[in-house]
Amino acid sequence: MSEFKDINREREHDITIGEVKACPVFAHLTDAEAQEVVATIKCFSLIIFNYYQREKVKKILLIN
């Protein structure tokens, strides 16, 4: 995981097709396939974020 040490965790835009295809494991993908990877990452991120938010609200409600 050392190749990910310079990730900007505060970026405010989606990963690009070029960034996806720059990763060796995805280099062979077509642009359409790379766009699907972008959409999948975005969807997964939203699922995780929504779960986190719900758990956070549950904790607040249980504390009060």
N, C-alpha and C positions, 0 to 999 in steps of 0.2 A: 504493500500500500504506500510505499514511499513516493511513488510517482504522483500521488494526490496531495502532497503536502502544501502545494501552492494554490489550492482551490479557494476561490473567492466565495465565501459563504453568504455574502451580502449582495450578490448580484440581483438585479431586478428584472432580468429578461430571460427568456427561455434559452436553453442550450441550442446551438445552431446545428444544421446538418453537417457543416464542415467540422465542428467540434466532435460530433458523433463519429464521423468517418476518420478523424485523426486518431482515434483509439484503434489499435491494431486488430482487436477482435471484431470491430465493426467496419473495417476498411473496405471489405468486399461488397458492402450493401449498396443498392441503388439509392438515388436520392429519395424516392418514394418510401423505400424501406427504412431509411434513416429518419425520415419524417415520422414514421410510425413509432420508432424508438423514442423520439422526442415526445410524442403524444402519450406514450405509455409511461415515460418517466414523469411527465406532468400529472397524469391521472394518479399514479401511485403516490406521488408526493402529496396530492390533495387528500387522498384517503388517509395517509398517515397524519397529516396536519389536522384533519377533522376529528380523527380518533383522539389525538392528543388534546384538542380543545374540549371535547366531551368529557374526557377523564379529568381534566383540570376543573371544569365546572362541577363535576360530581364531588371532587374533593372539597371545593369551596362550600357546596351545599351540605356536605356531611359535617364540616367543621362548624358551621353556623347553626 
